[in-house]
Every structure is written in structure tokens, then in C-alpha cells.
Amino acid sequence: MRRRWRRGPFRIQDINDAVSGELDVRVEEQDGSVQEFKMNTANIPYLTRPGTVRYKLATGKPSEWGHHLRGPMFGTGEFSWGISNGWSLYGGGIAGGDYNALSLGIGRDLMALGALSFDATQSRARLPQEGALTGGSYRLSYSKNFDQYDSQITFAGYRFSQEDFMSMGDYLDARYEGGRSGKSKEMYTITFNKQFRDLGLSTYLNYSHQTYWDRAPNDRYNLMVSRYFDIGDFKSVSVSLSAYRNRYNERNDDGMYLSLSLPWGSAGTLSYNMTLDREENAHRVGYYNRVDEHNNYQISAGAARSGATASGYYSHQGDMAQINANASYQAGRYSAVGIGAQGGLTMAAEGAVLHRVNTPGGTRLLLDTEGVAGVPVRGYGSTVLTNRYGKAVVADVNSYYRNKASIDLNSLSDNVEATRSVVQATLTEGAIGYRKFEVIAGEKAMAIVKLADGSEPPFGATVLNARKQETGIINDGGSVYLSGLNPGERMSVHWNGAAQCEIQLPAPLPAEMLMNTMNTLLLPCRPLAGNKPAADAN
């Protein structure tokens, strides 16, 4: 799987529950630097706000590496219920013919002491060669942040599984690959990370221990150190070093990764990466460039024992989708090209919008510019233009934090003004928020407003359009600078707390009046039906 995040800390929250075992993690920064490490899957089940129920439902068929469907139709679901401020109940299940599983657990927020959870899962699987197999798996998890020390420790859990317990992945392997291997017995993972902000240094340490019913245990150690610093005119140079040891069957498998990146030009970055392990010694150089906030690309080339390599990618952040194209080559082995698009459709009572997404089904904000199309709005990432109905969705927002969305005033069209250009929202996870900007669209011109008797509206009278937006304030002699003018539109002039008369704009609008502020539009203001303009109270 491949995911993109905006700058700053991030969490991977959409890994499928069926994923288990050891993961190869590769983090490619936009500056071209690369961090690679391995980690075991273990997690702290989430806690839920009191009185809130969160759930997920899915159905489908498994697919193998070649993307061919293989296995039974299945349904899966999970939930979490916030019992109180400190307690959450969670659980889930999978139903798929010859494989079924049910889990139930409880989580406790220990406040200053961290978070603790315990859960149990019971599985029942039927294999042609072994018959029905039933087993349980039990997990205890703990996590604690030490904010005052910029550090975190996670005992991301102790898990014990009975010999006949099977995850769905285990069942599919045993059913279609012929036999079971690597029956998990016990696993625990401990993670510690620490930030040294004064030194620009961060460290990460991970240890995991895995035992099996049918083979020798496995121990894995990971250490990663990264630092940012300046060298002369080069600012924010980064270097990262990670090393690992995998001990299995009294044999050590060691490896390391080194990554160096430095800024180049106004928006580019040069990078160098090295991979060293028992089987490979690879070196790679690359160049990354951010063309603008919507487009970036990277090219790289390298050499390794297995042959020369080259690769590149291009990414475009569109209004309705993110589009990626990539190509890679390794001498004597393979060449590949690919293109992909990721987007979403959000439908709400206020409208439907096609948009790009960060995480499918994630938190997002539906923004409304009152029917004005082409307005550039943003959350915390690149801008997106409102559609023909004046709607846009930004998905780069956080859950449970106050988010700010705004109009990019520097990129507004000349005929658009924003009287309210910033909105805020605090959303729960997966929620769809709705916020409206105040936007006026149309031409601008100087005008003189005259009443039916030849007099002018009083100084300070306001001009409002049909949407009750203020488009101008009357000055001495009836002069006014008007914005948001559209051919044939009706506007009302207000004073003494009420609408007194109405302006009918000409259609078409005189071009010479719009382009030259030395010329003015003469706009008669006719009394509203059944209403005689009131005298100025002053």
C-alpha cells in the first residue's frame, strides 16, 4: 500500500485488520530522503468518546498476489462504544463460510498513566485436511506519552495464541497453499521514541519477540536516528541512519540504511540513499522538485549487486482526484510503468462533490462559497477550486482538533470578493463537516444612485444584493463603489433599518463604465411596491 500525508507527524490508520506479521516500511519524504525499517504489526485499540459508537462494516472476497479472487465471500464488522470518559468497549467479527471469528475487548484511559486495553478473539476454521479447528488469542496492550520529555513508550502488546487459533490470513494460506506453517504462539513488541529538539535529533527503538508452536522463536531489533542541521548556505540538511538485527535459529541477519538529503534550488532536493545487508549493497541518488503546490516529481538512479536501477514518478493534486504516474527499471530483471488516480465522492444534504482524498472514509470538510464557482479554498494542503455549484471538499483536516479552512485571497479572480474568508470546525473521526464562506461575485464599478424625485439616498445607506450581501455604502451625493455587479440583477438600498428602494442593473453592463473608474453608472432607485422612501432620520 502507498499513502501520502502532509508535512509533520502522521499515523497510518487504515491498514486492514487482516494484515499481520512483519511489515517493510519505506518513508519517502518530499525532499527525496528515504527511511526504511521493518516492524511487527501490533496496535493499541482506540478509545472512544463517552456516549459515542463507532463502527465499520465491509464485505467482499479475498484476492491473492496476482489480484485473482480466491476464497469464500465474507463479511466483517467492528465497533467501539465509549462507556464513560475512561472506559471503552470494542469488538468485531468475521463470517466467511468455513472461517469465522469473534472478538471482544475493553480499553481503559489511565489519564496520566497512559492507556491500557485487553481483548480476546475466538476463531473456528474448517480445513479439508484437518477438519474443524478452534482456538483463542488474547492480547494486552499499553501505551504512554511523556510529552514533557518529547518521548513515547509503547508496550504494543503481549499476545498469546492457542495452537489451533487462526487469523483469516492463516486460514487462506492453509486452505489454498497446502498446510500450516509458522503457528504463532506468543508475541510482544516494545517501542520507544525520543525527540531531542535542541539538537534537531530524533531516535526510535523497537524490540519484538515472537514464538511459534512449530518452529524456533524470532527476535528483532530496530534502531533509527535522524537529524536536521545546516551546512553553510544549505539549510535543513537531513541525515538518517537505521539498523536492524533479525535473530532466528541462532543466526543473525543484520542490515542498515543511510539517507542524506540537502536542498537544491528554490524547491528542489538532492538525495543519496544506501542499503546494506547480507544479500544487497545498493546506492541510489535522486532529485526531487516541487513545481508548484499541485505538482511535483522525482527521478533517481542507482547501482546494486543485482544490477543498475532507475525510477521516477510524477504527482498531480487535482480538484477531483490525485493522479500519480511512475516508472521503474532494473537491468536484466524488470521494467514497469504505472498510473493511478485516487478520489472520492461526498454526498450530503448541502450537495455532492467529487474530490481528492487522504484516507477513504476519513474526516473531511464540505465548503460552500454561495454558488460562486472557481474559488480557491484550502485546509492544510494545496488549494482546490469550488465546482460549478460553489462547493468543494477538503480532506486534509484532523479529527478532534480545531481545523481552519480558508480562501486563498491571493489567487481570487478580479471579479470575486470574500467578506468572510476563514472558517473553523472541530470534527470527530470520519465526520463530514459543513461551513459556508461569504463570497460576492461580479463586476465592480463606480455609480451614482438617484431616487425618483432626483434626490440621493442618505449618507451611509447600504446596498444589498438578492442574497442580502452588502455590495456598497452610499457616500455624499449618492456616489457608491459597487462590487458583485451582474447584468439584470436587482439590488436594494437600505436606511432607517429597512429596504427603501430598488436598483435594476442594466443588461448588458456598459463595458466602458466597468473598466474606467473615471466614468460612473447612473442608477435610478425606484421605490419598492407599496413603499415610499423614508426621509433620513438624521
Secondary structure, DSSP 8 states (H G I E B T S, - for coil): ------SS--------TT--SEEEEEEE-TTS-EEEEEEE---------TT-EEEEEEEE--B-TTS-B-S--EEEEEEEEE-SSSEEEEEEEEEETTEEEEEEEEEEE-GGG-EEEEEEEEEEEEETTTEEEEEEEEEEEEEEEEGGGTEEEEEEEEEEE-TT---HHHHHHHHHHTS----EEEEEEEEEEEEEGGGTEEEEEEEEEEEESSS--EEEEEEEEEEEEEETTEEEEEEEEEEEEEEETTEEEEEEEEEEEEEETTTEEEEEEEEEESS-EEEEEEEEEEEETTEEEEEEEEE-TT--EEEEEEEEE-SS-EEEEEEEEETTTEEEEEEEEE-EEEEETTEEEEE--SSTT--EEEEE-TT--S-EEESSSS-EE--TTSEEEE----BTSEEEEEE-GGG--TTEEEEE-EEEEEB-TT-EEEEE-EEEESEEEEEEEEETTS----TT-EEE-TT--EEEE--GGGEEEEEEE-TT-EEEEEETTEEEEEEE--SS--HHHHH-TTS-EEEEEEE-TT--------
